Structure formats: C-alpha cells, structure tokens
Amino acid sequence: METKTTSKVFRRLLWALQGLIVGIGAILPGVSGGTLCYAFGIYTPMLEVLSSPIKGIRKHWQLILFVGLGGAAGFLGFSGITAALLAWNEPVVLCVFIGLILGTVPELWRESGEQGRGKGSFIALGVSFVCIAALFYVVGNVLTLTIPANLLGFAVCGVIWGLSFIVPGFSSSTLLLFFGIYEAMSLGISRLELSVILPLGVAMLVTVLLLARLMRFVFSSFHSVASHAILGFVLATTLMMLLKDCILSTLSLTTAPIYLLCLLCGAGAGFGFTRLSERLSAKTERE
C-alpha cells in the first residue's frame, strides 16, 4: 500500500516537472511546446481533454492538473528568468533543450511504429522534415514582417503559440522573435501585465480548442503517418536549432566541449524522463 502511494506521489511530481519543462521550453526560441508534450507522452491525453472535455477530464484529470500547474509555473514564473538566461548565454541554454529533445527521439521512434511503418509513413517523415526546415529558413532569412506590440499583436502571438502546442515541431517563439514582438511579450508575461496575458491567453485557448478535435481525428485515423510526420517535425526543429547563428558563430575549441556536455546532459534527462514516464504508465495500468 505504501509503495503504491509513493508511486502515485512520484508520478504526480514527474508530471509537474514535465509541465514545468514544457512551460519553460515554450518560451525558448526554437523549442516547440507541442514537441515537448509529444516527447513526454502527454500530447495524446491533452488532445483527448481538449476535443472531449468531459470524458477527457474524467480520464486524465490528475495528469492535466499537475502538468498544467507545472506548465503555468514555467510559463509565467520563468519567462523573465529564461530571458535573462538567454541574454547570459543563449547557446548553452539552447543546447540543453536540444539535448532534451534528442533524448526523447528513441521513444518517439518506437511509439510512431506501434502500428507499423508503411511507405506513406516514411514519405510523411521526409516531407514534414523538409517543410519545417524550409519554414525555419524562410522565417529566418526571407521574411521581414513585424507584429506591433499592442492588443491585436499579442492576440496574434496567442494564435501562433496555440499552433505550437497543437502542431509539434512548430516553434512559436522562433516566429515571434523574427516578427519582433518576442521581447515585449516575454517582458509583459514576466510582469504579469493583463494587457499582454489576456489577449494572448484567450487567442491561444481558442486556437487550441478549434484544432484539437481535428488533430485527434488525424491521429486516430492515420496514426502511423501522423506520428512519423511529427517525428519529422521534431528532427527538423532540432537540426535548425543546432544551426542557429548564436551556436555556429560561437563554436570553437573552447566552447565545443561545453556545448557537447550540455547536449549530453539534456539528452540523458530527456531519455530518462521518457523511460520513467513509460514505466509509471505501465505500472498504473497494472494497478
């Protein structure tokens, strides 16, 4: 009985920690909140809750509660800290998160092949990889659009952020950084300014609710193809993060070992999270 209670407490703490990482990761340029949700195994339950709230909450209320609390803490509490860390050493912070995502790839590969891997699955993986890589290139090198830091602008931020949670691999922070509104938005969040948080939050919620049912249908009807497409998103996002100017321009014989250590530490943590989550889920099913 004591072991079962300890397991439940530990599982809830793990969910909160995963939510915290998702919340922090959503703020970092180049990192997709949806990618981290998918990597940690909380993406499907999230879709169930958003597409069928009553049934989904009844089934996953504990997971959603603790992940939500952790995510809110990471999103609101660490926005200022994250901005400070990025200002202090952006390559190091990004390398840790790149490693974190890389550590989840083995589990993503296993999960995507649960229902087989046909030709369409590999085509989806390749096409999604190319599309996301092209998107990052266009946003970083071609687009010169700017979003004004006003009510409408922050609502647009919410739409883009909502897309990043529903479409893993879609990095909202990267787009917002290139659109010139990222700094004003993150500063407003860290100061708990309602003029920033309210339009952003409402627009993000509406976007997520509108697209959740569609994404759930896609996964239930075309699981293998959809899963491999998301794996392509994840791999492309990771590669483009590694190729960011802040990393390449500072890469040297001195910094390379530090970046590699950050990657390895992040990968170890990511792999450990996914393995631990899998074991706890299996144990819960047995109980």
C-alpha positions as CSV (number, residue, x, y, z in Angstrom):
1,M,0.0,0.0,0.0
2,E,2.8,2.4,0.9
3,T,4.6,1.5,-2.3
4,K,1.5,2.3,-4.4
5,T,1.1,5.6,-2.6
6,T,4.8,6.5,-3.1
7,S,4.4,5.6,-6.8
8,K,1.4,7.9,-7.2
9,V,3.2,10.8,-5.5
10,F,6.3,10.3,-7.6
11,R,4.2,10.1,-10.8
12,R,2.4,13.4,-10.0
13,L,5.8,15.1,-9.2
14,L,7.1,13.9,-12.6
15,W,4.0,15.3,-14.4
16,A,4.6,18.6,-12.7
17,L,8.2,18.6,-13.7
18,Q,7.3,17.8,-17.3
19,G,4.8,20.6,-17.3
20,L,7.5,22.9,-15.9
21,I,9.9,22.0,-18.7
22,V,7.1,22.4,-21.4
23,G,6.3,25.8,-20.0
24,I,9.9,27.0,-20.0
25,G,10.6,25.3,-23.4
26,A,7.6,27.1,-24.9
27,I,9.3,30.4,-24.2
28,L,12.7,29.5,-25.7
29,P,13.2,30.4,-29.3
30,G,13.5,27.3,-31.5
31,V,11.7,25.0,-29.0
32,S,8.2,23.8,-29.6
33,G,5.9,23.3,-26.6
34,G,4.0,20.7,-28.6
35,T,7.2,18.8,-29.4
36,L,7.9,18.5,-25.6
37,C,4.3,17.5,-24.9
38,Y,4.6,14.8,-27.5
39,A,8.0,13.7,-26.4
40,F,6.9,13.3,-22.8
41,G,3.8,11.3,-23.7
42,I,1.2,14.0,-22.6
43,Y,0.2,15.1,-26.1
44,T,-2.5,12.5,-26.7
45,P,-4.2,12.9,-23.3
46,M,-4.1,16.7,-23.9
47,L,-5.9,16.2,-27.2
48,E,-8.5,14.0,-25.6
49,V,-9.2,16.6,-22.9
50,L,-9.4,19.5,-25.4
51,S,-11.6,17.6,-28.0
52,S,-13.9,15.9,-25.5
53,P,-13.6,17.9,-22.2
54,I,-16.0,16.0,-20.0
55,K,-14.8,12.5,-21.0
56,G,-11.1,13.6,-21.2
57,I,-11.0,15.4,-17.8
58,R,-12.7,12.4,-16.1
59,K,-10.0,10.1,-17.5
60,H,-6.9,12.3,-17.3
61,W,-7.7,15.0,-14.7
62,Q,-4.7,14.3,-12.5
63,L,-2.3,14.4,-15.4
64,I,-3.8,17.6,-16.8
65,L,-3.9,19.2,-13.3
66,F,-0.2,18.6,-12.4
67,V,1.1,19.2,-15.9
68,G,-1.0,22.4,-16.1
69,L,0.3,23.6,-12.7
70,G,3.9,22.9,-13.8
71,G,3.4,24.5,-17.2
72,A,1.9,27.6,-15.7
73,A,4.8,27.9,-13.3
74,G,7.3,27.5,-16.1
75,F,5.4,29.8,-18.5
76,L,4.7,32.7,-16.1
77,G,7.4,32.2,-13.4
78,F,10.3,31.6,-15.6
79,S,9.6,34.0,-18.5
80,G,11.8,36.6,-17.0
81,I,14.5,34.1,-15.9
82,T,14.5,32.5,-19.3
83,A,15.0,35.8,-20.9
84,A,17.9,36.5,-18.5
85,L,19.5,33.1,-19.2
86,L,19.2,33.6,-22.9
87,A,20.9,37.0,-22.5
88,W,23.6,35.5,-20.4
89,N,24.4,32.5,-22.7
90,E,21.8,31.6,-25.3
91,P,23.9,28.8,-26.9
92,V,24.3,26.9,-23.6
93,V,20.5,27.2,-22.8
94,L,19.5,26.1,-26.3
95,C,22.0,23.2,-26.3
96,V,20.4,21.8,-23.1
97,F,16.9,21.9,-24.6
98,I,18.2,20.5,-27.9
99,G,19.7,17.6,-26.0
100,L,16.4,17.2,-24.1
101,I,14.5,16.7,-27.3
102,L,17.2,14.4,-28.8
103,G,16.9,12.2,-25.7
104,T,13.2,11.6,-26.5
105,V,13.8,10.5,-30.1
106,P,14.2,6.8,-29.4
107,E,10.8,6.7,-27.6
108,L,9.2,8.8,-30.4
109,W,10.6,6.3,-33.0
110,R,9.2,3.4,-31.0
111,E,5.8,5.0,-30.5
112,S,5.5,6.0,-34.1
113,G,6.0,2.4,-35.3
114,E,3.4,0.8,-32.9
115,Q,1.0,0.3,-35.8
116,G,3.6,-0.5,-38.5
117,R,5.7,1.6,-40.9
118,G,4.5,1.7,-44.4
119,K,5.8,3.7,-47.4
120,G,3.4,6.5,-46.6
121,S,4.9,6.8,-43.1
122,F,8.5,7.4,-44.4
123,I,7.2,9.8,-47.0
124,A,5.4,11.8,-44.3
125,L,8.6,11.9,-42.2
126,G,10.6,13.2,-45.1
127,V,8.0,15.7,-46.3
128,S,7.5,17.1,-42.8
129,F,11.2,17.3,-42.2
130,V,11.7,19.4,-45.4
131,C,8.7,21.6,-44.8
132,I,9.7,22.5,-41.2
133,A,13.3,23.1,-42.2
134,A,12.1,25.3,-45.1
135,L,9.8,27.2,-42.8
136,F,12.7,28.0,-40.4
137,Y,14.8,29.1,-43.3
138,V,12.2,31.4,-44.8
139,V,11.3,32.9,-41.4
140,G,15.0,33.4,-40.5
141,N,16.3,34.7,-43.9
142,V,13.4,35.9,-46.0
143,L,10.5,37.4,-44.0
144,T,10.8,40.9,-42.7
145,L,7.3,41.2,-41.3
146,T,6.9,42.8,-37.8
147,I,4.0,42.4,-35.4
148,P,3.1,45.5,-33.3
149,A,3.2,45.3,-29.5
150,N,-0.5,46.1,-29.0
151,L,-3.7,44.2,-28.1
152,L,-4.1,42.7,-31.6
153,G,-0.4,41.9,-31.8
154,F,-0.5,39.9,-28.6
155,A,-3.6,38.1,-29.8
156,V,-1.7,37.1,-32.9
157,C,1.0,35.8,-30.5
158,G,-1.6,33.7,-28.8
159,V,-2.7,32.2,-32.2
160,I,0.9,31.3,-33.1
161,W,1.5,29.9,-29.6
162,G,-1.6,27.8,-29.8
163,L,-0.4,26.3,-33.1
164,S,2.9,25.4,-31.5
165,F,1.1,23.2,-28.8
166,I,-1.2,21.5,-31.3
167,V,1.4,21.1,-34.1
168,P,4.5,19.6,-32.6
169,G,7.7,21.0,-34.2
170,F,6.1,24.4,-34.9
171,S,8.1,26.8,-32.8
172,S,6.1,29.9,-31.8
173,S,8.9,31.6,-30.0
174,T,11.1,31.5,-33.1
175,L,8.5,33.1,-35.3
176,L,7.7,35.7,-32.6
177,L,11.4,36.5,-32.3
178,F,11.7,37.1,-36.0
179,F,8.4,39.1,-36.0
180,G,10.0,41.5,-33.5
181,I,7.4,41.0,-30.7
182,Y,9.1,38.3,-28.6
183,E,10.9,40.6,-26.2
184,A,7.9,42.8,-25.5
185,M,5.7,39.7,-25.0
186,S,8.1,37.9,-22.7
187,L,8.6,41.0,-20.6
188,G,4.9,41.6,-20.3
189,I,4.4,38.0,-19.2
190,S,7.1,38.2,-16.6
191,R,5.5,41.4,-15.2
192,L,2.0,39.8,-15.3
193,E,0.6,42.6,-17.4
194,L,-3.0,41.8,-18.2
195,S,-2.8,43.8,-21.4
196,V,-0.4,41.1,-22.7
197,I,-1.6,37.9,-20.9
198,L,-5.3,38.2,-21.5
199,P,-5.3,38.6,-25.4
200,L,-2.5,36.1,-25.6
201,G,-4.2,33.6,-23.4
202,V,-7.7,33.9,-25.0
203,A,-6.4,33.6,-28.5
204,M,-4.2,30.6,-27.6
205,L,-7.1,28.8,-25.9
206,V,-9.5,29.4,-28.9
207,T,-6.8,28.2,-31.3
208,V,-6.1,25.0,-29.3
209,L,-9.8,24.2,-28.9
210,L,-10.6,24.7,-32.6
211,L,-7.8,22.5,-33.8
212,A,-7.7,19.8,-31.1
213,R,-10.6,17.7,-32.5
214,L,-9.0,17.8,-35.9
215,M,-5.7,16.6,-34.7
216,R,-7.3,13.9,-32.6
217,F,-9.1,12.6,-35.7
218,V,-5.9,12.7,-37.7
219,F,-4.1,10.6,-35.1
220,S,-6.9,8.1,-34.6
221,S,-7.4,7.6,-38.4
222,F,-3.8,7.9,-39.7
223,H,-1.7,7.1,-36.6
224,S,1.5,5.9,-38.3
225,V,1.6,8.6,-41.0
226,A,0.8,11.4,-38.4
227,S,3.3,10.1,-35.9
228,H,6.1,9.9,-38.5
229,A,5.2,13.4,-39.7
230,I,5.6,14.7,-36.2
231,L,8.9,12.8,-35.8
232,G,10.0,14.7,-39.0
233,F,8.9,18.0,-37.3
234,V,10.9,17.1,-34.2
235,L,14.1,16.2,-36.2
236,A,13.9,19.3,-38.4
237,T,13.3,21.6,-35.4
238,T,16.3,20.0,-33.6
239,L,18.6,20.4,-36.6
240,M,17.6,24.0,-37.3
241,M,18.2,24.8,-33.6
242,L,21.7,23.4,-33.8
243,L,22.3,25.5,-36.9
244,K,21.2,28.8,-35.2
245,D,23.7,31.6,-35.6
246,C,24.2,32.0,-31.9
247,I,25.6,28.5,-31.7
248,L,27.5,28.3,-35.0
249,S,29.1,31.8,-34.6
250,T,30.4,31.0,-31.1
251,L,31.5,27.4,-31.8
252,S,35.2,27.0,-31.1
253,L,37.7,24.5,-29.5
254,T,36.8,26.1,-26.1
255,T,33.1,26.2,-26.4
256,A,32.6,22.9,-28.3
257,P,33.1,20.6,-25.3
258,I,30.8,22.8,-23.2
259,Y,28.0,22.6,-25.9
260,L,28.6,18.9,-26.2
261,L,28.3,18.4,-22.4
262,C,25.0,20.4,-22.4
263,L,23.7,18.3,-25.2
264,L,24.6,15.1,-23.5
265,C,23.1,16.2,-20.1
266,G,19.9,17.3,-21.8
267,A,19.7,14.1,-23.8
268,G,20.2,12.0,-20.7
269,A,17.5,13.9,-18.9
270,G,15.1,13.6,-21.9
271,F,15.8,9.8,-22.3
272,G,15.3,9.4,-18.5
273,F,12.0,11.3,-18.5
274,T,10.5,9.2,-21.3
275,R,11.7,5.9,-19.8
276,L,10.4,6.8,-16.4
277,S,7.1,8.0,-17.8
278,E,6.7,4.8,-19.7
279,R,7.4,2.7,-16.6
280,L,5.0,4.7,-14.5
281,S,2.2,4.5,-17.1
282,A,2.7,0.7,-17.4
283,K,2.6,0.4,-13.6
284,T,-0.6,2.4,-13.4
285,E,-2.3,0.2,-15.9
286,R,-1.3,-2.9,-14.0
287,E,-2.7,-1.4,-10.7
